[in-house]
Amino acid sequence: MRPTFDKTFEGMNYTVLNDILPELSSTYAMTQALMLSVMLNQLQAIWEKTSQLPLIKENKGLRDVLQAAIGTLKATKQDYWDKSLEGLTQKIDAELQKEYPSGEEYPLLQSLLEENCNLKEVLDRTIIALEETSRDYKSPALDELRKKIRAHLRNLLNWQLSLQAKLPSAAEAE
């Protein structure tokens, strides 16, 4: 089980205040533990306010790719069409039309996660439908759409790998 960052901060703060602080005897050590607790609270607040930004960007990228997909699929309809593409077009349209609730400054994290999950599901269906369609129908427009989807996925993977590169390795942590 991997707890979210907000739960991790909450657990760390609970441990500092309820397990470590009562065991300390010096005033200096108690003050340092309280300052650590304050810092953890601040980090949790910062996380809650800024953690949405990567999801906002990712969701925008997903929406852009799906918008390109819908345009290409509708244009392809003139030359080739089947029931799976019809249903797919409707699903993409429906997802792009959805309005997600937002908070005061930033959208709520839960609504961003829900949107992200839904957009990824529709993108998965799009990839599968394009693969199935490519067996029966060849089109430069669909090939271009596949390239856009791969570029989006490559950018997302590169971003995720860049985050991993910034984490200390197990050897460095020791």
FIMAR-725814 format. One record per residue: x, y, z of N, C-alpha, C, O, CB in turn; residue in one letter. Coordinates in steps of 0.001 Angstrom, whole numbers, padded with zeros to 6 digits, always signed. Glycine has a CB too. Example, Ala and Ser with C-alpha at 12.3 -4.5 7.8 and 13.67 -1.06 7.14 Angstrom:
2
+013190-005690+007800+012300-004500+007800+013200-003300+007800+014236-003319+008465+011308-004473+009046A;+012850-002250+007080+013670-001060+007140+012900+000030+007870+013409+001138+008039+014084-000598+005725S;
//
This chain:
174
+000841-001185+000000+000000+000000+000000+000881+001241+000000+001809+001347+000801-000954+000002+001217M;+000594+002178-000893+001358+003417-000958+000436+004563-000582-000437+004945-001361+001975+003634-002375R;+000630+005115+000618-000237+006242+001000+000071+007475+000155+001178+007638-000357-000068+006574+002499P;-000926+008329+000026-000719+009578-000695+000184+010482+000132+000395+010241+001320-002072+010277-001004T;+000718+011531-000504+001603+012432+000212+000898+013113+001382+001493+013274+002447+002156+013473-000734F;-000352+013511+001201-001039+014176+002307-001190+013238+003491-001060+013678+004633-002410+014684+001863D;-001460+011964+003258-001558+010986+004347-000184+010726+004965-000076+010508+006172-002168+009663+003834K;+000855+010750+004146+002214+010570+004658+002592+011725+005580+003110+011499+006673+003223+010461+003497T;+002336+012969+005147+002617+014124+005996+001818+014035+007298+002346+014301+008378+002289+015438+005251F;+000558+013665+007187-000312+013547+008359+000245+012501+009329+000299+012738+010536-001755+013174+007932E;+000657+011350+008802+001218+010287+009643+002531+010691+010295+002769+010395+011466+001430+009034+008823G;+003383+011370+009531+004659+011825+010095+004419+012827+011217+005061+012764+012265+005545+012457+009000M;+003491+013747+010990+003199+014753+012006+002614+014089+013259+002967+014462+014378+002222+015816+011450N;+001736+013121+013078+001155+012397+014209+002263+011710+015005+002261+011755+016236+000109+011357+013720Y;+003209+011073+014309+004312+010375+014972+005177+011350+015768+005561+011063+016902+005171+009630+013941T;+005482+012502+015169+006299+013500+015870+005599+013962+017143+006213+014005+018209+006589+014709+014952V;+004318+014308+017037+003582+014870+018177+003198+013837+019228+003204+014148+020419+002342+015554+017687L;+002867+012625+018823+002335+011650+019767+003310+010571+020203+003123+009960+021255+001161+011008+019178N;+004347+010326+019414+005308+009279+019771+006668+009839+020165+007257+009406+021156+005476+008318+018617D;+007167+010794+019398+008514+011320+019657+008500+012391+020737+009251+012297+021708+009118+011890+018376I;+007663+013397+020585+007634+014530+021512+007478+014103+022975+008212+014624+023814+006505+015463+021137L;+006570+013189+023333+006433+012799+024741+007675+012116+025317+007854+012092+026535+005255+011883+024892P;+008526+011564+024463+009731+010873+024927+010907+011827+025150+011910+011449+025755+010129+009802+023926E;+010785+013041+024670+011889+013994+024775+011886+014657+026146+010829+014933+026715+011798+015060+023666L;+013094+014910+026673+013181+015530+028000+013750+016942+027958+013430+017761+028819+014028+014678+028910S;+014582+017233+026978+015163+018577+026950+014222+019554+026249+013509+019195+025312+016535+018558+026246S;+014240+020778+026720+013414+021818+026133+013819+022074+024683+012973+022290+023816+013515+023107+026952T;+015128+022045+024440+015620+022262+023085+015067+021192+022124+014565+021523+021049+017164+022253+023072Y;+015161+019922+022512+014682+018837+021664+013175+018946+021444+012690+018686+020342+015033+017480+022285A;+012434+019326+022479+010981+019499+022344+010658+020620+021360+009750+020493+020539+010342+019800+023716M;+011405+021711+021450+011206+022840+020545+011489+022420+019107+010752+022777+018188+012108+024025+020947T;+012559+021662+018925+012900+021193+017580+011816+020261+017029+011490+020320+015844+014260+020472+017595Q;+011265+019409+017881+010188+018509+017445+008942+019314+017073+008268+018995+016094+009850+017479+018558A;+008637+020340+017839+007486+021184+017517+007713+021943+016214+006787+022101+015419+007208+022169+018660L;+008934+022412+015992+009253+023100+014742+009142+022126+013561+008689+022502+012479+010678+023716+014806M;+009556+020881+013776+009409+019858+012743+007927+019645+012427+007555+019490+011264+010067+018528+013192L;+007096+019638+013446+005652+019488+013261+005081+020659+012458+004263+020460+011559+004943+019382+014625S;+005508+021866+012781+005052+023050+012051+005476+022955+010583+004694+023251+009679+005618+024344+012698V;+006726+022538+010362+007230+022400+009004+006426+021351+008227+006098+021564+007060+008718+022024+009026M;+006111+020235+008861+005307+019202+008200+003917+019721+007849+003381+019406+006787+005191+017962+009094L;+003333+020518+008747+002028+021121+008452+002119+022068+007260+001227+022092+006412+001494+021873+009682N;+003198+022848+007195+003384+023761+006074+003598+022996+004770+003038+023360+003736+004565+024691+006338Q;+004398+021950+004817+004621+021134+003625+003320+020494+003151+003066+020404+001950+005671+020051+003907L;+002500+020051+004098+001213+019461+003721+000322+020509+003063-000348+020220+002071+000506+018857+004954Q;+000309+021710+003602-000505+022787+003017-000006+023144+001619-000805+023339+000703-000482+024037+003923A;+001314+023232+001456+001885+023526+000142+001545+022402-000836+001151+022661-001973+003422+023715+000240I;+001696+021175-000398+001378+020036-001252-000078+020087-001703-000375+019889-002882+001659+018720-000518W;-000975+020348-000774-002402+020375-001104-002727+021484-002103-003646+021334-002908-003233+020558+000164E;-001995+022585-002062-002268+023691-002976-001561+023563-004313-002029+024121-005305-001876+024979-002336K;-000447+022846-004367+000315+022793-005618+000312+021420-006288+000696+021311-007452+001729+023206-005356T;-000105+020389-005595-000042+019059-006189-000977+018926-007380-000823+018015-008194-000378+018008-005153S;-001937+019821-007487-002873+019764-008593-002233+020189-009912-002694+019779-010978-004069+020634-008297Q;-001188+020995-009861-000627+021558-011091-000182+020500-012102-000505+020631-013282+000541+022437-010751L;+000545+019458-011689+000894+018432-012681-000341+017745-013272-000369+017438-014464+001802+017386-012047P;-001352+017507-012447-002573+016878-012953-003319+017808-013909-003878+017356-014909-003488+016478-011788L;-003328+019094-013606-003976+020055-014499-003297+020008-015869-003967+019983-016902-003919+021497-013904I;-001956+019995-015868-001209+019939-017131-001438+018623-017855-001636+018602-019070+000283+020136-016876K;-001410+017519-017106-001621+016215-017739-003027+016117-018328-003205+015623-019442-001391+015081-016724E;-004019+016586-017583-005397+016542-018089-005556+017400-019333-006281+017034-020258-006378+017004-017011N;-004872+018553-019354-004935+019407-020548-004321+018678-021745-004869+018719-022846-004199+020757-020299K;-003197+018019-021533-002565+017257-022607-003455+016127-023103-003553+015889-024306-001236+016696-022139G;-004105+015431-022170-005033+014365-022554-006209+014921-023354-006619+014340-024359-005545+013628-021309L;-006750+016061-022895-007866+016680-023609-007437+017108-025024-008191+016940-025983-008400+017900-022815R;-006231+017656-025143-005735+018072-026460-005617+016879-027407-006016+016964-028569-004371+018770-026322D;-005066+015764-026908-004922+014572-027742-006290+014026-028133-006501+013641-029283-004107+013493-027007V;-007218+013991-027182-008558+013481-027486-009309+014414-028433-010103+013959-029256-009359+013293-026195L;-009061+015716-028316-009673+016673-029245-009153+016437-030660-009914+016486-031626-009384+018131-028802Q;-007851+016180-030771-007285+015852-032086-007872+014541-032595-008148+014399-033787-005740+015756-032013A;-008062+013582-031687-008620+012281-032081-010036+012446-032623-010384+011858-033648-008620+011304-030886A;-010834+013226-031952-012229+013396-032388-012285+014061-033756-013104+013689-034597-013025+014231-031360I;-011420+015038-033981-011380+015694-035287-010974+014726-036392-011581+014703-037462-010417+016873-035254G;-009950+013933-036128-009478+012964-037113-010525+011889-037372-010764+011515-038520-008172+012322-036645T;-011153+011389-036300-012152+010332-036466-013369+010826-037242-013921+010098-038067-012589+009799-035103L;-013781+012049-036983-014925+012605-037716-014565+012824-039189-015400+012612-040067-015385+013939-037073K;-013325+013247-039462-012890+013440-040848-012768+012097-041569-013054+011993-042762-011543+014190-040890A;-012343+011080-040834-012188+009745-041406-013539+009127-041756-013630+008250-042616-011435+008839-040434T;-014574+009591-041088-015919+009039-041272-016349+009060-042743-017131+008212-043174-016926+009821-040427K;-015846+010013-043500-016221+010124-044917-015725+008931-045730-016392+008503-046672-015665+011420-045511Q;-014550+008387-045372-013953+007295-046140-014204+005914-045531-014407+004932-046246-012472+007522-046265D;-014186+005859-044190-014297+004563-043510-014993+004781-042181-014700+005731-041455-012894+003898-043302Y;-015906+003899-041882-016605+004050-040609-017138+002698-040172-017579+001898-040997-017756+005084-040722W;-017095+002447-038879-017737+001264-038326-018324+001600-036960-018130+002700-036441-016735+000088-038220D;-019030+000656-036396-019751+000889-035136-018792+001229-033987-019116+002077-033154-020585-000349-034769K;-017622+000585-033928-016699+000852-032817-016196+002293-032850-016048+002927-031806-015509-000119-032865S;-015934+002806-034053-015497+004198-034152-016631+005157-033826-016399+006219-033249-014955+004488-035549L;-017861+004790-034193-019025+005629-033874-019171+005758-032359-019324+006858-031827-020324+005035-034496E;-019120+004609-031674-019229+004622-030216-018079+005370-029564-018259+006087-028580-019282+003206-029684G;-016900+005191-030130-015722+005865-029594-015857+007379-029718-015567+008114-028773-014459+005387-030314L;-016292+007835-030869-016481+009273-031075-017461+009839-030052-017249+010922-029506-016985+009552-032505T;-018529+009100-029801-019515+009557-028814-018914+009593-027409-019185+010518-026644-020754+008646-028832Q;-018099+008589-027065-017468+008555-025732-016486+009710-025560-016457+010360-024515-016740+007213-025513K;-015693+009957-026581-014739+011071-026510-015498+012386-026368-015171+013207-025511-013824+011104-027770I;-016502+012583-027202-017327+013794-027121-017909+013975-025722-017843+015063-025149-018459+013740-028155D;-018477+012905-025180-019103+012975-023851-018082+013349-022789-018369+014162-021910-019765+011633-023494A;-016889+012762-022862-015869+013059-021845-015360+014491-021975-015129+015162-020969-014694+012074-021960E;-015186+014957-023203-014698+016320-023397-015737+017363-022994-015381+018501-022689-014298+016526-024848L;-017009+016993-022987-018074+017919-022599-018282+017982-021082-018921+018909-020584-019372+017516-023272Q;-017751+017009-020350-017974+016959-018901-017353+018166-018214-016262+018616-018564-017397+015664-018312K;-018069+018668-017241-017565+019736-016389-017223+019125-015033-018048+018430-014441-018611+020902-016245E;-016038+019373-014551-015638+018861-013243-015660+020001-012240-015260+021118-012567-014231+018204-013301Y;-016128+019735-011010-016177+020798-010000-014774+021233-009617-013830+020444-009655-016945+020329-008752P;-014655+022483-009252-013341+022983-008852-013451+023729-007532-014528+024159-007119-012746+023901-009942S;-012302+023867-006885-012236+024591-005622-012078+026072-005870-012315+026555-006977-011090+024075-004760G;-011674+026795-004832-011558+028253-004940-010404+028656-005851-010611+029307-006875-011369+028874-003557E;-009169+028262-005467-008013+028664-006264-007667+027633-007327-007378+027977-008473-006816+028894-005366E;-007698+026386-006940-007354+025289-007833-008505+024297-007823-009271+024244-006860-006013+024605-007411Y;-008633+023511-008883-009632+022443-008846-009313+021486-007698-008150+021325-007329-009677+021678-010202P;-010315+020869-007147-010104+019907-006075-009306+018722-006611-009507+018286-007744-011457+019437-005479L;-008408+018213-005793-007554+017111-006201-008392+015898-006615-008087+015246-007614-006593+016735-005066L;-009445+015595-005852-010270+014435-006169-010935+014568-007538-011005+013596-008290-011331+014241-005095Q;-011421+015765-007865-012058+015937-009178-011024+015843-010301-011335+015347-011384-012794+017293-009247S;-009804+016312-010055-008743+016188-011063-008363+014727-011280-008141+014297-012411-007503+016997-010642L;-008290+013966-010184-007961+012552-010301-009056+011794-011046-008765+010918-011861-007745+011941-008917L;-010308+012128-010770-011428+011489-011467-011380+011820-012960-011540+010940-013806-012782+011942-010857E;-011160+013088-013269-011060+013501-014667-009906+012782-015351-010052+012292-016471-010877+015025-014773E;-008759+012718-014679-007577+012073-015232-007852+010606-015535-007484+010104-016597-006398+012203-014268N;-008493+009930-014608-008818+008517-014795-009759+008328-015988-009551+007435-016810-009457+007942-013517C;-010779+009159-016079-011738+009062-017185-011085+009360-018535-011339+008667-019521-012904+010020-016954N;-010244+010395-018572-009565+010741-019821-008620+009626-020267-008539+009306-021453-008789+012053-019657L;-007909+009042-019309-006994+007943-019650-007764+006722-020158-007318+006037-021078-006139+007555-018425K;-008905+006462-019561-009721+005335-020015-010177+005550-021465-010133+004626-022278-010946+005148-019087E;-010609+006757-021775-011046+007054-023140-009853+006987-024103-009995+006515-025231-011719+008453-023205V;-008686+007455-023664-007494+007362-024511-007133+005900-024761-006769+005534-025879-006303+008105-023862L;-007230+005063-023728-006968+003623-023909-007906+003035-024954-007476+002288-025833-007127+002866-022571D;-009178+003372-024855-010159+002868-025831-009839+003371-027235-010026+002655-028219-011589+003294-025433R;-009359+004598-027317-008990+005172-028615-007820+004404-029217-007828+004080-030405-008631+006670-028469T;-006821+004116-028403-005647+003374-028884-006069+001990-029387-005631+001553-030451-004580+003239-027757I;-006909+001310-028627-007374-000023-029023-008175+000054-030322-007970-000757-031225-008231-000654-027903I;-009078+001015-030418-009896+001161-031634-009023+001478-032842-009263+000961-033933-010954+002266-031446A;-008011+002327-032657-007117+002648-033773-006340+001413-034221-006116+001204-035413-006141+003770-033377L;-005937+000607-033256-005215-000627-033602-006109-001569-034392-005681-002143-035394-004699-001331-032331E;-007347-001729-033944-008286-002607-034649-008618-002062-036037-008727-002825-036996-009574-002779-033831E;-008776-000754-036142-009107-000127-037423-007959-000267-038418-008185-000420-039619-009448+001354-037221T;-006720-000213-037910-005563-000268-038809-005466-001594-039547-004776-001680-040563-004287-000029-038029S;-006147-002635-039055-006137-003927-039752-006958-003872-041040-006638-004550-042017-006679-005031-038835R;-008023-003057-041035-008947-003002-042178-008802-001748-043033-009207-001729-044196-010357-003091-041685D;-008221-000704-042447-008232+000589-043143-006924+001322-042884-006513+001482-041735-009437+001457-042690Y;-006289+001756-043928-005040+002522-043826-005336+003976-044171-005982+004277-045174-003930+001939-044772K;-004846+004872-043309-005106+006288-043532-003948+007115-042981-003518+006895-041849-006442+006713-042875S;-003442+008056-043759-002399+008953-043248-002884+009773-042045-002105+010064-041138-001930+009895-044360P;-004158+010139-042039-004690+010922-040921-004687+010103-039627-004352+010618-038561-006118+011406-041239A;-005061+008832-039729-005038+007973-038540-003604+007685-038094-003332+007585-036898-005778+006652-038819L;-002685+007552-039060-001270+007377-038715-000748+008608-037975+000006+008486-037009-000426+007118-039987D;-001151+009786-038430-000737+011030-037770-001311+011097-036348-000634+011543-035422-001197+012265-038597E;-002548+010656-036185-003162+010627-034853-002400+009681-033931-002158+010002-032768-004642+010200-034946L;-002025+008525-034446-001225+007582-033641+000084+008236-033194+000515+008059-032055-000927+006286-034449R;+000710+008990-034096+001958+009686-033753+001723+010704-032638+002541+010826-031727+002545+010388-034997K;+000605+011436-032707+000290+012418-031655+000089+011734-030313+000548+012221-029280-000968+013222-032025K;-000597+010609-030339-000835+009869-029090+000482+009356-028528+000730+009468-027328-001814+008690-029324I;+001332+008791-029389+002630+008300-028922+003484+009443-028379+004169+009271-027371+003372+007582-030058R;+003454+010598-029025+004216+011754-028541+003717+012185-027167+004511+012501-026281+004114+012929-029537A;+002396+012196-026996+001831+012555-025687+002299+011562-024622+002731+011964-023542+000277+012588-025747H;+002213+010277-024927+002616+009253-023959+004116+009330-023666+004542+009125-022529+002253+007853-024481L;+004914+009625-024695+006357+009766-024506+006669+010955-023600+007521+010857-022716+007064+009930-025863R;+005977+012082-023819+006194+013255-022968+005815+012971-021521+006517+013383-020597+005391+014447-023489N;+004716+012273-021327+004282+011920-019980+005303+011002-019311+005651+011199-018146+002902+011246-020018L;+005772+010013-020039+006779+009103-019492+008071+009838-019159+008655+009606-018101+007062+007972-020476L;+008524+010713-020040+009746+011488-019778+009599+012349-018531+010535+012463-017739+010088+012373-020983N;+008423+012957-018352+008184+013764-017161+008242+012892-015909+008851+013277-014911+006824+014479-017256W;+007609+011717-015959+007614+010818-014806+009025+010324-014507+009411+010214-013343+006678+009626-015051Q;+009797+010026-015548+011176+009592-015345+012035+010720-014777+012945+010468-013987+011773+009090-016659L;+011754+011957-015174+012524+013081-014627+012274+013229-013129+013174+013620-012385+012164+014391-015356S;+011065+012922-012689+010781+012956-011256+011571+011881-010526+012101+012116-009440+009279+012776-010999L;+011647+010697-011130+012389+009599-010522+013883+009918-010451+014558+009533-009497+012163+008305-011309Q;+014389+010612-011448+015809+010956-011484+016179+011897-010345+017333+011929-009918+016167+011593-012823A;+015209+012663-009849+015486+013617-008779+015430+012979-007399+015846+013593-006418+014508+014762-008845K;+014916+011742-007311+014851+011038-006034+016212+010428-005729+016895+009947-006634+013750+009944-006056L;+016615+010445-004443+017896+009815-004115+017782+008298-004286+016741+007702-004012+018331+010171-002662P;+018870+007695-004742+018879+006242-004889+018991+005605-003507+019247+006305-002526+020047+005778-005813S;+018807+004303-003416+018894+003609-002125+020297+003724-001555+020462+003844-000341+018502+002125-002273A;+021318+003690-002417+022703+003811-001946+022979+005197-001380+023680+005339-000378+023681+003512-003084A;+022415+006232-002038+022620+007611-001561+021889+007851-000240+022353+008635+000588+022136+008625-002620E;+020767+007193-000038+019974+007408+001171+020683+006847+002391+020451+007308+003508+018592+006770+001028A;+021552+005847+002189+022261+005251+003332+023457+006012+003656+024178+005660+004589+022636+003838+003077E;
//
